[in-house]
């Protein structure tokens, strides 16, 4: 059982030594694979599959934080990501002379700050409700945003949206180059993953999980549970905004279609498909989703590829409500039981 | 209704808890009606009554879980009637619940750590606690007090009923409480565990007052100095344990007889 004392130093070893000791072989293998992945694949696989998985995984990770640890299923995470993308275009400028043309080191933090602030406001509104009502309110926020950007030409350029959005040079490194962009996405996704994992055992994360399990008891311990939930929305909004920034750079454009109901629901599907109990779940879900999104169409045609995604989603959720992570746990538990069973059968 | 007299006349600030005309209705049902109650600082009081008398509703009104429909509540002289539950807790009020309200997915240490952190700084901290974190040390001390150190990393879902009740008490005692509301702490405990509970309650620091709701009169009347009897959502009688024990009206309530 995990505890607040996990990762707490019991010896005088350095942090690095502890970190190295706690690394499992599969972590090392996964990190090595992620690092060499763009070197063994081509441009399409690097960006369309690799980078897109990391980007959608990061946005879904923000939902995992809210739903898995906080018990709040929000359908507006892609809206927040989309707002960050729109603000990058509005502040930084897009093709056709649109936008304010601020330098990237001002436009990008401002865009992320606006999206995080918006997420906090969504939190303030939605934490007054629970369960299905939270889903409905956040869906309403998403739909309202979609129709607003569709009709507003002054700020959001209405139906046309913005195009020609490319990542800036960072310390002289060209982020538009496929491998560099992939590693940038990997760094952001890795940061998000480690942050959420670390927070799960920090007082904030521990309290968030306790609020999910028993809000009344948390109030009786002196916690302001509404404030805690709003803070979770702000943090999740920050992660979604980082994902939105990468998404707009990958696509090179943003329009109302990018924040419509279909992509909104996709984030929920990704999170549930992978599993919302652990921060790795959204990335697994994103990988399955991206592969299906790219290849199902070639297998059975453009009309029915959504049916394939839907069927696979149904099958996984039917067998394991906790997504692929749940399936993996079931498989692991069965493997662990098997040697014990065989010893028992021999004894009989 | 019998006239209710306070233990002795004191100045307002000397009372840990002061309720004036507190009522609570749920639709047409009046669960609490016009409660006047004063409990001195450090006083140990039992609130007794049959099921449905309004004892737990009284606790909920005091803690702010269900704010009163009318009336005022003062905690150490401060009017807390309009304060949310968590603000009352931060002022030193604590409670336990009739059925254990613990975090079953977390460990014993996590539960106590949250109880300490809830009333101290760093509730929103993003940093994991270090070994010499004051909240962690306080949580470990509390584990010793309620004799659960050997269960520190055990999930609450794996604890026996008696251990869960013990942990409930530990959580109520965490973080320098000034006044505690115990809601049937002996419910479901074996006789040895009840004896241990009495020891814990007797050994509480003198400045910590409490109200205990308890159907087991052997426990309740042994640990308190004064009793309040509730009946049909109203205060019915007050007195010292020995007076209450002999009172025929009280016996009638407990035996289910009608009250005129």
Interface residues (C-beta under 8 A of the other chain):
Chain A: X1 X2 X3 X4 X5 X7 X8 X9 X10 X198 X199 X201 X202 X203 X204 X206 X207 X209 X210 X213 X214 X216 X217 X218 X219 X220 X221 X222 X223 X224 X225 X227 X228 X231
Chain B: X63 X65 X84 X85 X86 X89 X90 X94 X95 X97 X101 X102 X103 X104 X105 X106 X107 X109 X110 X113 X114 X115 X117 X118 X119 X122 X123 X124 X125 X126 X127 X128 X129 X130 X131 X135 X136 X152 X153 X154 X155 X171 X175
